[in-house]
């Protein structure tokens, strides 16, 4: 497990966070902003990134998607993504930001079960 400070409001330091990482063990990265996943996936040391930040956009219209998304939460706004050899999961969360409305974007609490790779 590794954690980084906010990409939007801080200065995430991947090398510092992964300094004591064992190379033979998959690494899970926690960072608030999901769009940092482009950096995480390119780095190659992260197996799974868990993020939030976007709240899924709060209001999602059919065939259009979210009406508005925050910086660092526009590419990967909700759900599961495969980026190179890394998985990213962006949770919609349970809270609200600014206008207290959700439409077609239910709040969520996600349970993730990590299992060993059976093919290894």
C-alpha positions in Angstrom: 0.0 0.0 0.0 1.2 3.5 -0.9 -0.5 6.8 -0.6 0.2 10.1 -2.3 -0.9 13.6 -1.4 -3.3 15.5 -3.7 -2.2 16.0 -7.3 -4.4 19.1 -7.5 -3.4 20.8 -4.2 -0.1 19.1 -3.3 3.1 17.7 -4.7 2.8 13.9 -5.0 6.1 12.2 -4.8 5.9 8.7 -6.3 9.5 7.8 -5.6 9.2 8.7 -2.0 6.0 6.8 -1.5 7.4 3.7 -3.1 10.9 3.8 -1.6 10.4 0.7 0.6 8.2 -1.2 -1.9 9.0 -4.9 -2.4 9.3 -5.6 -6.1 7.7 -9.1 -5.7 4.5 -7.8 -4.2 1.7 -5.9 -6.1 1.3 -2.3 -5.0 -2.0 -0.5 -4.4 -1.8 3.3 -4.6 -4.3 5.6 -2.9 -4.5 9.1 -4.4 -7.6 11.3 -4.3 -7.6 12.3 -8.0 -8.2 9.6 -10.6 -6.6 11.3 -13.5 -3.2 10.8 -11.8 -3.6 7.3 -13.2 -1.9 8.3 -16.4 1.3 9.0 -14.4 0.8 5.9 -12.2 0.3 3.5 -15.1 3.3 5.0 -17.0 5.5 4.5 -13.9 4.9 0.7 -14.0 5.2 -0.1 -10.3 1.5 0.2 -9.4 -0.9 -2.7 -9.8 -4.1 -0.9 -8.6 -4.9 2.7 -8.0 -7.9 3.7 -5.9 -9.3 7.2 -6.2 -12.4 9.3 -5.7 -12.6 13.1 -6.2 -15.1 13.3 -9.1 -18.2 12.0 -7.3 -19.0 10.6 -10.8 -20.1 14.1 -11.8 -23.2 14.1 -9.6 -25.5 14.6 -12.6 -25.2 12.1 -15.5 -27.4 12.3 -18.6 -28.0 9.3 -20.8 -25.8 9.2 -23.9 -23.9 12.3 -22.6 -22.5 11.4 -19.2 -21.5 13.9 -16.6 -22.4 17.5 -17.1 -19.4 18.8 -15.1 -16.3 17.2 -13.7 -13.4 18.7 -11.6 -9.8 19.1 -12.7 -7.9 15.8 -12.2 -11.3 13.9 -12.4 -12.3 14.3 -16.1 -10.8 11.2 -17.8 -11.6 8.5 -15.3 -14.7 9.9 -13.5 -16.2 6.6 -12.2 -15.8 2.9 -12.3 -13.1 0.4 -13.3 -10.4 1.2 -15.9 -7.5 -0.8 -17.3 -4.4 1.4 -18.1 -1.5 -0.6 -19.4 -0.7 -3.2 -16.7 -2.5 -1.2 -14.0 -6.2 -1.2 -12.8 -7.8 2.0 -11.6 -11.1 2.2 -9.7 -12.7 5.6 -9.2 -15.4 5.5 -6.5 -18.4 7.9 -6.8 -18.5 8.4 -3.0 -21.4 9.2 -0.8 -21.0 13.0 -0.4 -22.0 16.0 -2.4 -20.1 19.1 -3.6 -21.6 22.5 -4.1 -25.1 21.8 -5.3 -26.7 18.9 -3.2 -28.1 17.0 -6.2 -27.4 13.6 -7.7 -29.1 12.3 -10.9 -28.4 9.0 -12.6 -25.3 8.8 -10.4 -26.0 6.9 -7.2 -23.7 7.2 -4.2 -21.5 4.2 -3.6 -19.5 2.4 -1.0 -17.2 -0.1 -2.7 -15.9 -3.3 -1.3 -12.8 -4.6 -3.1 -11.4 -8.0 -2.4 -7.7 -8.5 -3.2 -6.7 -12.1 -4.1 -3.4 -13.6 -5.1 -2.8 -14.1 -8.8 -3.6 -17.8 -9.4 -1.7 -18.0 -12.7 1.6 -16.8 -11.1 
